[in-house]
Amino acid sequence: MPTDKNPHTINQPTPSKRKVLFVLSVDTEEEFDWDGEFPQQNCSVRNVQKIPEFQAFCESLSIRPTYLVDYPVANDTASAAILSTIAQSGQAEIGAHLHPWCTPPFEGGNSERESHVINLPSDLVQRKLSTLTATIKANIGITPKAFRTGRWGTDAAILKVTLSEGYHIDSSVYPYYSNEYFSCHHAIGIPYWPSLRNPDKAGSQQNILEIPVTAGFNRPNFPFWGKVHHTLSSPLIAPLHLVALAWSTKTLRKLYLSPELSTTTDLTTLIDAAVNSQHPVIHMYLHSSSLLPGHNAFTHSDDDQSKFYKRIQHAVEHLTAQTDVTFCTLSEVKSHLQSGFSDYCFPSPSD
């Protein structure tokens, strides 16, 4: 009797999807003109009023956000109440985000250089972080365990301060990014136990875990393509504009998993490349000020904000279709990986 079935596919097992964790971290902070002065007093935190709506959106997609809160937000009665309610729901995590320019005590300058935590004396960072942590505890009612520096980047001194203040997770590494003050070009792009002597390297300590945001390229094997991209960007070769040519032809694109910086296509392309590179964690990030149109460079209008939400939704739906995804907070990432999630092996220590 004829059949339309292919005998070679009968009873063939369905290929299993790769298991990944998805986390969304939000730098929850004041809104201000990023091209202007760094505000120290009377900071506006109106964007936090938009977080309940954003939280509902996240829950509709099963996302469990981590809100990394800075001092002006934690010190504002209305904002702290909003975040306390969200924390009590159990659908999100509250961590800490240190903006040095608006966190007491105020000492030294307030220029671009001092806006980067890693440029401050470690004893001043300790006092500022202690103030931030105590304010979150007092006003939001939780003890934060996840931390991110302001303006990204960490070093041995700052990591030790972070650990001494009771934090178990750091998320200050921004892979393949650099500025005049620090470079993450050679940092590890997947979760690892950082060396207390050089946080860009894996170490033997297991008290604080580094969970970088997802950044890389439109091709798998990010470390290799990172070296290629870095070479093309070198002073000798940069005048040839090969990076721009590689971008326009889609031969090589450096991408960041943020709806603020990437189109829907670039977000899904980066997700596919990260999954194919066997990244156990897909880590998206954004700023809370993007939730209030007209208050940063990413969402100027309601239309921009609508596109912003759609990028997140499409990226998450794409990831869900391609993988066996578990949605979690930063602290939950640590718990999953320590429990042997998908047989993940932490990078070997180099110290």
N, C-alpha and C positions, 0 to 999 in steps of 0.2 A: 504494500500500500504506500503510495507516494507521500512524502512529508516535506514540509518547507524547512524543517530544522536541520541545522548543520551538525552532523554526527560528531564533529571534532570539538564542538562547544558544549555538548550535553554533559551536565553534572560537573562542569568546570567550576572551581571555587571562585567566588567574587573577590577580586583583589582588595585587601584591607587598606583603609585610608591611614595615612600617617597621623599619629597622635601629636597634637600641639596644644600649648596653653596660650590663651590670648589675654592680654592685660592692657588696659587703657589708663594712663596716668595723666592727671590734669594739674598743671601749675596754677594753683588757685591763689590769685594775687590781685593787687590793686590795678586799676587801669590808668594809664598815663601816656603821654607822648614819648614814644621810645627814641625819638630823635632830639628830645629836649633834655632838661635837667632831671636828675634822679630825685624824686620827691621824698622828703624825710618826715614831714608832718602833714596832718589833715589829708591823708591819702583817700581817694575815692575808691570804694569797693562796691559800687552799684551793680557790677556784673554778677555778683554772687546771688542777687535776687533772681537771676535766670537759671541758677543751678537746679532747683526743683524740677523745672520743665526739662532740662537736660538729663537729669537723673531718670525721669520717667521714660524718656526716649531710650536711654541706655538699657533700662529694664525690659523694654519691649523687644530688645535685641539680645537679651540675656547677658549683656555686658555688666561687669562688676567693677566700677571705676575705683581708682585710688586718687583721692584729692590731696595733693601735696600743698599744704596751707602755709601762707607766710604771715608775718606778724600783723600787718594792718587788717587782714581778714580775721585772724583769731582774736584780735583786740577789739573788734567791732561787735557790739551786742547783737544786732540783728543778724549779721553774717554768721556769727558763732552759733546762734540758735538754729539757723537753717542747717548747718553742717552737723550739729549735734543730733538733730532729728534724723538726718540721713544715716549717721553712724549707728544710731539706735535701731534702725530698720534692719541692719545686718546685710544690706545690699551693696555696701561700699566700704572702703577703708579711708581713714584720715591719717595722712602722714605730714611731714614738715618740709618746707621749702624756704631756704634762708636768703632773703634779699637783704644784703648788708646795709644798703643805704637807708632803709626805713625800719631797721630793727635796733633798738637800744642795746648797749650804750653807743652814743654817737661820738666817735673819736677819729681824728685824722681827716683826710680829704674826702670829697664826694664826687670824684671825677670818674671817667670811664674805667680807669685802672682800678680804683677802689670798689667798683661795682662787681668785680669778679672776686668771689670769696677766696680763691686761691692766692690772691695778692695781698691778703691781710695777715697780720701777725696771728699765729695760732691761738695765743691767749685771748685776743680780742674776738676771734671766731668762737672760742669756747664760751665766752660770756654772752655773746649774741645768741648762740644756739641754746644756751641755758635759759635765756629770757624767752625765746620762741617756744621752747618745749614746755616751760612752766605755764605760759599763756594758753597754749593749746589744752593742757591738762585742766587748768582752772575754768576756762570758758566753754570749751567743747566737751569736756568730760571724758576724754580718752587719753591714753598714753601712746603717743605716736612711735612706731617702730621702723617706718620707712622714711628715707631722707633724700633730698636732692639739693645740691648747692645752687645758688643764684648764678646765672650766666654759664652754667655747666662747669665741668672740670673738677678734679680733686687731686690731691697729692698725699704723700705719706703723713704729713703733719695733720692735714684736715681729716683724713680717714681715721686717724687715731682719736681726734676730738669727737668725731661722729660716734665712734665705738664707745668712748668714755661717757657720752651722754645717754647711753642706753639704746642706741639704734642697732638693729640687726640686719637692715637692708639699706644699701646705698644704690642710687640710680642717677649718678652724676656723670657717668661716662657717655659721651656722644660720639659713637664710632665714625671714623673717617672725616671728622670735623677738626678744624684748627683755627686759631686766631693768633695775634701777636703775643698772647700770654701763655697759651698752652696748646698742645696738640694731642688729638686722640687718633691719629692716623694708624698707629700701631697697637691700639688697644684691642682687647678681646671683645668680640661682638656678641657673645652668648654668655649666659650666667656663669660666674666663676667666683671662687674664693680669692679675693685680691691679696696680694702681698702687702704687708704693712710697711715694707721698705720701698715698694714701687707698685702703686695700685693698678698700673697698666698691665702688670704681670700677675699670673696666678701664684698664689702662695699656699702655705701649709695650714694657716689658721682657718678655723671654721666658725667664727663668731659673728662675722658680718659678710653678707653675700652681695656681690655686685650684680645688678640686673640692668644691663644697658638697654636703651631704646633701640628699636630695630632701624638700622640704617645699612645701606649697602649699594648694590648696583643692579642693573637689569639683567645680570647674568649670575648664575650660581658661582660658588667659590669666591666669596667676597675678599678674603685676604690677598689672593692673587690679583684680582682686578683692582684692589686698592693700591697695590704697588704700581700697576700700570698707570692708573689715574694720577697717582702722586708723581710719577716720572714725567707724564705729559704736562703736569702743572709746574714743573721745575723751572727756575729762571732761564735756563738755557733754551728750553724747548717751548715755553709758554708763548713767546712772540709768534710762533707758527699757528697759534689758535687751534691746536689739534683737539683740545678738550671741547671747544665749541663745535667743531666739526663732528666729533664723536657723538655729541649730544644730539645735534640736528639730524644726523643719519641714524640715530638709535643704535649705533655700534656699541657705545658705552655711555651709560647714564648713572651718575651718582644720585641716589634717591633716599629720602627720609620718610618714615612712616608717620606722617602727620597730615591731616586734612588741610592744614594751613599752608603747607609748602608743596603739596603734590596733587596732581589731578587724580581722578578716579582710576584712569588707565595706569598711571605710574604707581599708585597704591597697590593695585592688584598685581602689577608686574613685579613689584618688590616683594609682595607676599609670596608669589610663586617661586621667585628666586631664593628667598629665605627658607621656604619649605623644602625646596630641592637641595638646599645646602644643609639640610637636616638641623635647622635651628629648632630647639624645643619650645622656644617662647617667641611669640609674635607680639611686640610691644609698641603700641601706638601712643602718641602723646599730643597734647595741645595746651593752649593757655585759656584760662577761664574768661579773659577779656574778649576772646573771640565770640563769646556768647552774647555780647552786647554790641550790636553793629555800630560802627563809627568810632570805636575806641582802640583800635590797633590797625596794623597794616594789612590784616588778613580778611576782615569782614567790614566793608565800608557801608553796606546797605542790607536791607532785609533779604534781597535777592541773593547777596553773597552768603548770608547766613543759611538760607535754604539750601544752597549748593554745598555748603560746609557740612550740613547734616546728611545730605544725600551721599556725599563722599564716604562718610563713616559707614552709613548703612550698606552701600554697595560693596565696600571693602570687607565688611563683616559677613555679608551674605556670600561673597565669593570665597572667603576662607572656609565658611561652613560647608559649602558645596564641595570643596577640594579636600578637606581634612576631617579628622575626628577631633573636634576642638572642645576644650574645656575652658570656660570663662572664669577668670579669677582675679583677685587683687594681688598687689605685689607680695604681701605676706603669704598669701596662699600659693603663689609661685614657689616660694622657698619651701613650704611644706610639701608640695607635690614633688619637687625635684629631690628633696632629701628622702622621700619615701620610695624613690626609684622609678619615677614617672618615665614610662617608655624606655626603661633601661638607660636613662641618661647618665653619661659619665662626665663629671666635671673635668675641665682642663687640668692637666697635671701641674703640680707646683714647680716653680722654677727657682724658689729660694732655698 
